[in-house]
């Protein structure tokens, strides 16, 4: 079975690792946006080679016009018109450490991760819609372990995605559903404690602690939610009510994914094991940057494609060949 259809291309967005201690590549050698064709040939979108301090972050579009792309670096969002070969920067100040952007209706929703904020931009009116400070959604119930000696509490959700639920509510995917990150002092250093990651229904003000460790990339697939439990090297599947269904192995830290709906194929990004973590996991071997390819009907792993010229995968998109060709020719 062909991993990629002849009429599709897979776009992989990647970057340098954020922590200098994990880096092994110079910024000039990063190819932040790369397209994979049906023969699994990988070609950089050269226009973006120098964009972004570390590389690019994410992208979104409206289904009715995939030639208008909204593309984000870690601190800026741009509107690209592939037909006109033009782009403009959206006027949205104070964005830092953008993880993912998503299109919901006529709004681009931005996870302004560093500032624990989500921001919407109305693409019709071309102005900011809402800026929501997530502090307002913090739990008043103390986390287990907060009262322990040598524990520091940091008010932080670490939101990395805004998405629409099946019922139409607005959700966020977070590392800490309580809005509290626990820092434990070990050998005179404070170390992040993960584990209460999940989703928060912003509309209904309801939280779902799912025991994720550093989760990423919720996707709606076959009336289910698929989400990377990245720190546990797993892809987890839930029903519409967030009841657990099953786990798929991802071999590494998953982030970014998209669906070829016509073929029932899901493409999930897995990043190379970071230098600081080598030897900490079973086997102790590094996995390469790759896209894992799953058949969604029976959850079967069909294969994987290694991705060169980046240190981590930030996102993965399945594009029509014509759109990918237009992106490749952008200059």
N, C-alpha and C positions, 0 to 999 in steps of 0.2 A: 504494500500500500504506500502510495506517495505521501510523504509527510506534509507537503505543501501543494495546494492545487495550482494548476497552470495559470488560473486567472486571479491568483492572490500573491501577495508578497508580505513577509513578516518584517516589521520594523522593530529593531532593538535599540533602545536609548540607554546609554551607559555613561560612565564617568570615572574619574579618579576616585579612590577611596577618600572619605572625608578626613580620616585620621592619618596624618603624615607617617605615623609609625607603621601603617599597613601598606604604604606605597612602594611600588617597584617600577613604575612607568613614569616617564616625563610627560608633562601636560601636552607638549607638542606632538606626542605620539598617540594621543587619545583620539579615537574616531567615535565621536559621541552618538552619531546616528548612522546605523548600518541596516541595509536591506538584504533579506535573504530571498532568493528566487526558488522556483520549483525544483531546480537542480541542486539546491543547497549551496549555491555560490553566494558569497557575501561581498557586498559592495558598499563602501562608505558614501554617505550623502555629503559630498565635499564642502558644500556651502556652510555646514555647521561645524566643521572641524575645530574652529577656534572659538566657538561660542560658549559662554559660560565659564565661570572661574574653574570649575572642576569638570564641566561638561553640561549636558542638558538633563532635564528632569522628567517631563511628562508632556502629554498632549491630549486634546479632546476635539470633538467636532459634532455638529448636528448631522444625524443620519440623512436628512434630506439634501444636504450639500457638503459632501466630504472633501470638496476642493477648497473649502475655507477651514483652515486649521488654526487652533489656538495652541501655542507651544510655549512651554515654560522652562526657564533656567531655575536656579535656586532662589532667585530674587526678582525676576521679571517675567511678565507674560506678554506674548506677542500674538497678533492676528496676522496670519499669512493667507494671501489670496493666490492660490497656485495658478489660476488662469491668467491673472494680471501680472504675475511675478512681482508682487509688491508685498510689503509688510509694514505694520505700525506697532508701536509699543502701547499697551493699555495703560491708562493713567491710574495706577493703583500704587500709592506710596506705602512704604514701611512693610515690605514683604521680605522675609528671611527664612531660608531653609524650606522652601516649597518642596513638598514630597510628591503630591499628585494633584492634578486638576481634573475636573469632570464636568460634563455638560448635563444639566438637568433643566429641561424646558428651554427657555431663552436665557439661561444664566450659566456662566462659567463659575463653578465653585472651586475655591482654592484652599488647600490645607496650608495655612500659614504657621507651620509647625513650631518654629522658634518662639513665636509670640503667643502660643496656645490660643489661636484664633482661627475662625473660618471666615472667608470673605466671598461674597457673590458679586459678579459683574454682569449687568444687563447688556446683552450684545445688541439689542434693538435700540435702546436708549443710549448706549455707549457710555455708561457711567456705573459707578459702584452701586449695588443694590443694598446689601447688608454687610455689616462687620459685626460678628458675634464673638464676644469674649467668652471663652469656655469656662472661665472662673464661675460664672453664674450657674453652671451645671455640676459643680463640685459636690460630692457627697458630704453630708454632715456626720456620717457614721465613721468612727475611727477604723483604719485598716488594722487587720491582725498583725501584731508585731510593732505597731507604732510606738508603744510605750516602752519597748525594750531599750536597755542601755546601749549606747553606741549606735543609735539609729537616728538619722536626720530625715525629716519629711520635707519633700519639695512639691509645691503645688504645681502639678503638670499632668496633662492628659497625654501629651505627645500624640496629637491627632495627625494621621498621615493620609486620610482620605475622607471626602464627603461623598455620599452616594444615596440614591433613592431606593427605598424599600419596595417590596411588591405591593404594599398597600398605599404607596404614594407618600409615606413619611420621609423626612430627611434624617439620615443617620450619619454618624461619624465612626470611623474605625480608630481605636486608640490603644496605646500600650498600657494605660492605667485607667480602668473604667471609673474609679472613684475620684479621679483627678488628683491623686496623690502618688508620687513616686517615692519609694523608700530607699534611702541610701544607707548602707551598712558600713560601719568602720571596720576595716580589716587591715591589719599591719599599718595603722596610722593613715590609711587612705579610705575615702568613702567610695564604695562600689555600688553601682546601680543594682537594685533587686527587681527582677522582672517576674511576671506570672499572673497578674490580674487583668490582662488585656482582654478586649472584647469590643462590643459595639454599644453606642448610646443613641437611642431614638430621640433626636432633638425636638421633633414635633410633639411627641407624647411625653417627653421628659422621663424616659424609662431606660434603664441601663441593663445590659446583658453581660455580666462577667463570664467569660468563656475559658478562663485559665490559659489564654494565649500568652506566648512569650514573643514580644516584638512582632505582632501580626502586620500583614500587608495585603492590599489588593483584593478586596471583596468583589466578586463578580456574580451576576445573576445568570444561572445556567439551568435549563430544564426544570423551572419552578423550584430551584434550590439555590442556596448561597454557597459559593466556593470561596475559600479564603486561606491564604498562606499563614500557617502558624510558624513563622519564619525561624524563630529561635529554636524550635523543636524539630526543624527540618521536615515539616509535614504540610500537606495540603488537606484541609478539612472541609467536609461537606455537611451542610445543615439544611433542614427543611425551611419552609416559609416562616415558621414560628421559632426559629433558632434552636430546634431540637437536633441533636447530633445524629448524623447518619453513618458516616464512615471517614476513614483516614487514608490518604495516599502518601507514599514516601516520595520525598523530593531530593534526597541525597545531599542537599545543602540549603542555604538561606534563600528562600523564595521571595521574589518581589517582581510584580508586573505580570500581567496576563491578558490574553484576549482570545476570542472565540471565532472560528469559522463556522457560523451557524448552519450553513447549507450542508456541510460534511460532518457536523457534530465533533469537531476537533478543537481542543483547547491547547493553547501555547502558553506555557508558564516559564518565567525567567528564574534562573538559579545562579547566584553569584559565587565566584571563586572563594574558597575558604581564606579568610584574612590571616595574615601572618601571625597576629597576636594569638589566634585561636588554634593554630596547628598543634596537634598533640592533645587537645582538650576533648576531642570527640572520639567515639568508637572507631578504631582503625587508624586514627590520627593522620589520614591521608587527605591531601588537598583535592577538592573537586574543581574542575575548570568552570569558567563562565559558560553557561549553556542555556538553551531553550529546550525544555522537556515537552514532549508532544503526547497528549492524552486523548483517547477516544472517550467522549463523555457518556455514551450510552451504557457502557459496561466498565468504565473507570480504568481501562487498560492503558498502560504506558506503551506507546508505539515506538518511541525512540527519542533521541536527543541530538541537538546540533550545537557544536562548540562555537563560542563567539570570541574572536580575537580582539586585540587593540583597545580593550577597556579593563578596568579593575573591578567594577561592580555593575550589575544590571539594575537600572532604575525603572524601566518599563518596557512592555512588549505590546505591539499592536498588529492586528491583521488588517491589511489594506487591500482594496481592489488594485489590480495591476496598473490600471490607468492612472489612479491617484498616485501610486508609488512612482510611476514613470514621471509624472509631473513634478513630484517632490525632488526626484533625482536631477531633473533638468533646471531646478530653481537656481537663479544666479542674479 
